[in-house]
Amino acid sequence: MRALRKTRAGPGAELVEVPRPEPGEGEVLVRVHAASLCGTDLHIFEWNDWAASRVRRIPMTFGHEVAGYVEAVGPEVHHVPAGAFVAAETHIACGYCSTCRTGRAHICENLRILGVDTDGAFAEYVVIPAANAWIVGEGISPDVASIMEPFGNGVHATFGTEGGEDLATNPVAVIGCGPIGLFAVGIARAAGAWKVIAIEPNGYRRDLAAKMGADLLVDPNETDPVEAVLEATGGTGAEVVLEMSGNSRAIDQGTRMLARGGRMSLLGLPDGPVTLDLNDQVIFKEARIQGITGREMFRTWQQTTTLLSTGRVDVTPVITHRFGLSQFEEAFETAASGRSAKVIVFPGG
């Protein structure tokens, strides 16, 4: 089969022929319909400092956001039939550590990531644990299924661990409108937010935020986002702030635009320490600051399925580009250009 692999430590990747994998015990072989690119894939492709320190096995097929058809099942697989159309939960949990055994497998102490710690999905076929195969069902197109994993990040960040009861009828601010931030705009709108404020310096992505249902678009290079949010909320601030950028200044601004007693979900990853005014902007506000990673397994997947299959959130504006796998260089260039949102690749092209 064809697979896009990191064959050496350094920028770039190679499209090569490799043996088709076989599923082992508790695993399924998935014939890839489509796989989408994310920031992690860009890091690996460009081979930045994070990738150099994190990726421990080369050569390796990377890519992890994937949907496809179950081609074959290994021994002891009883719930996923051959022929099923599935999307992949990419966090591979051990199942026996303390967090796994207390219902928090998405923050497993021994977590492995598909396409980072194992061979991934930029290929014609990929093997995944059967426990990680989510049967997509009706109402979700195959292309949309390939972005269910990152959409789930947006669901988990927007709803938080308390179920999103603070969303309905309240103002919500989304800082950073990359693909997951764009998803969050649509999710907050679907959850009944009174006003969704999208804060994003990139004009292309602000336009996409409008298509996803944002009521107010703020360019932080032109307007103080804290003042804009306070003005839009009558001085109260946003009940929920979803920080998707990882920018240290934006994180500080997020605490300042947050309403008293509000919740701030942190999904964006800063590249260094962040300084906050904990006294006035967190402690005296009784703010709830919540780190977010991945998706709750598998409550988030059920929420994701409901939002997508019912049409409550239409993610098609976020899928901006499609490429064949042989066009991988153009696909990665497009993903890094700032003139795209979700880029998906098809192994047949």
N, C-alpha and C positions, 0 to 999 in steps of 0.2 A: 504494500500500500504506500501511498504518498504521505509524507509527514513533514511538517515544518519544525526543524530542530535547531537547538543551540548545539553546535558542534565544537565550539571553542569559547573560551572566556574572552569576550570582546563584543563590540557592536555587530549587529546583523544576525541573520539566521540563514539556514540552507533548507531548500525543499529537496528531500531525498527519498529514495525508496528504502523501506524497512519491512521486515516480516510483519504480517498481520498478527496482532496479539491474540492470545486465547484466554478465555475467562477461567479463573481458578475457582476454588470453593468459595461460595458466597458472592460471586462476582457475575457481572453481565457484560457482554460485548455489545457496544452501541455503534451502529452505522451512523456516522455524523450527518445530520441534515445541514446544520449551520452552527457556527461558533462566533461569538462576538468578542471584540477587543476591549480590554479595560486598561486602567492605568498600570496595573501590575505587569501586564503583557508588554506595555511600552517600556517599562523599566528594564525588563529582561531583554527586550530587543535592543534597546540602546546601551544596555549594560552599564547602568549607573552604579554609584557606590552601594545603594541598597541591594541591587541584584548581585553584585560581586560578593557581598557578605552573606546573602540569604540563600542563593541557589547553590546547592551542595553536590549536585550530580550533573555531569556533562559527559557524553551527549545526552540530551533530553528533549522530548517533544513538549512544548509548552502550550498555553491556552487552556481555559477552564470554564468559560461560560458557554454551555453547549446544550443542544437538544438533538435527538435522533431516534432511530428505531432499534429496538433490541434485536440483534441478529442471532445471538446464542446466549444460553445461560449455563453457568457452571454448576457443579454439584451443590446440593443443599440450598438451592434457590427455589422458593415455593410461591412467592407472592408477585413476581414480575414475569409474565409470560413472554415468550419469543413473539416478536411482531409488535409489541407495545411501543407507543411513542412516549418518550420520557425526556425530562429535563434533569440535569444533574445538580444535586447539592454538592458543592465543591469542598466543604469542610469534612474531612475524614476523621471521625472521632474514634478513640480507642474503646469506649464502652465500659471501662472499668475504673477510671479515675474518680475522684470524689465529685468533680463537677458533672461528669457524665451520669453518675449514679444518683445525682440530685436533680436531674432534669435540665441540665445546662450544657448539653453536649457541644453546643456551638462555641463554648469557651473551654473545650477539653484541654487538659494539661499536657496531653501528648498529641496535639492536633497536627495533622498533615493536610496539605492543600493540593488538590488536583492541579497538575500542570506546573507545580513548583517543587513539590516533594515526590511526585509520581509523574509518569508520562501523561501528557494532557491531550487536548482536544483539537489542536490544529492539525488534523489528520483525517483520513477517511474512516478510521475506526478508533475507538477508545474503550478501554476496560475501566469500569467503575464498580465499587461495591454495590451489590443489589440494594442494600439499605439506603444508598444515596440516590437511587433512581426514583424520581417522582413521576408517576403516570399522569400525563398532562390532561387527558380527557377532552371533552367537546368544548367548543366556544373559544379556543385559543389557537390562532394560526401557527403553523410550524415556525415561521420566522420570528414571531413574537415569543414563542416558547424558548428560543435561544437566548433571550435576555431576561428570563424569569429570575435567574440568580441575582443579577444586579438590581432588578426591580425589587426583589425581596429585601435587599439592603435598604432601599428607600422606604419600604413598608415598615421594617423593624425600627428605623430611625424615626419615622413619622409617628408611629403608634407608641413607641417606647415600650418598656416592659410592663407598664400599667394598663395597656390596652387602648390608649388614645382617647380616653374620656375627656381630656382637656382640649380636644380639637374642635368639636362641634360648637358653633356660634361664637368662637373666639378668633382673634387675629393670630396669624401664623406668619413668621418671617423665615424665609429660606435664604441662607447665605451661601452663594456659590452654585451656579446652575450648569455644572457639568451634567452628564447623563443621570446620575443618581439624584442630584438636586432637582433636575427637571421632572423626574419621576415623582419626587416628593411634592412638588407643586401640584401635580395631578391628584396625588393621593390625599393631600390636605383638602383640596377642593371637593373630592368625592366624600370625604369624611364630614363635610358640613362646616368647614371653617368660614367664619364671617368675612374675613378679608385675608387674602394670600399675597404677601409682599415678597417679591423676588429681587434679590440684591446680587448683581453680576456685572463686572466691568466689560465683558465681551458682548458687543452689540448683536452678533449673530445668535448667541445663546439667550440674550434677553428676548429676542423675537420669538425663539422657541418657547421660552417661559410664558409668553403671552398666549401662544397656541395651547399650552398645557393648562391654562386657566388662571394665571396670575392676574390679580386686580391692579397691582401697582408695581411698576418696574423702576428700580433704582440703580443708577450707575454710580458706584462709590467713588469713581474718579472725578465726578462732577458734583455730587451731592453727598453731604454727610449722612450716612445711612442711619445713624442713631437718631438724628433730628428728623429724618424722613419718617421713620417708624413711629416716633413719638407724636409727630404731627398727625399721621394717619390714624392714630389710635386715641386721639384726644388726650395725649399726655400719659396714658396708662402704660403703654408698651405692649409688646407681643406676648401673649400667654404662652406660646410655644415658639422657640427659636431652634431651627435646624441648621447646624453649622456643617457645611459640606466642603468647605474650601481648604481647611488646614492652615490658612494664613493666620499668623500670630496676631496681627492687628485686627483682623476680622473676628477672631475669637474673643478678644477683649471687647470689641464693639458689640458682639452678641450679648455679652453679660449686661451691657449698658442699655440695650434696647429691650431687654427682657422685663416683663412685668413682675411686680412683687408676687412671690409665691409661684412664679412660672417655672416651666421646664425648658432646659436647653439640652438638646441631643448633639453630641459631638461624634461625627463620623469622619470628617476630614482629618488627615494625618499631618501635623506640623513637622517641620524638619529640624526643630530644636526646641529648647525650653520656651514656655509662654509665660509672660507676666500678666497677672490679673489683680484687680482691686478686690480682693476677697472680702474685705470688711464691708464696704458699702454696696457692692454690686452682687455679692453672693450671700454672705452670712446675714446681714441685716435685712436682705430681701427674702430670706428663707427660700432662695432659689434652689431648684433641683437640677444638678448638673449630672448628665448621664452619658457615659461612654457607650458607644455602639460598635459592635463588630459582627459582620455576617448576618445570619438569619437564625431565629430560634427554630430548632429542629423538633417538630415540623409545624408548629403553629403558624409561623410566618408563611410557610408554603401554602397552607390552606387559605390564609388571608389573601395571599398573592393570587391564587387561583380564582377566588371569588371576585376580586376586583377586576381581573382581566377577562374572565369568562362571561361576566355579566355586562361588560362594556362600561362599567362605572369609571374606569380609567382607560383612555385610548392612548397607547404609547406609540402609535405609528409616527407622529411628528418627530419623535426622538430617534427613530431609526432613519438616519439621514443618508447612509451610504452602504452599498453592497458590492462585494468583490469576490471573484474566484480566488481560490487558495494560491494559484500561480501568480496572482497579482499582489502578493503579500507586501511587497515593498511599497507599492502605491497605497495599500490599505493602512499601513503603519504611518506613512507620511501624512495621509489624510487625518488619521486619528490624532496626530500631534499638531495639526495645523491651526487649531482654534476655529476652524470653519466646518466643524462636524459635531455630531453628538455620538450616537451609537453607530459603530461600524461593524458590520457582520460579514463573515467570509463563508464561502461554500466550497467544500472540498472537491466537488466535481468540476470546478472552473479553473 
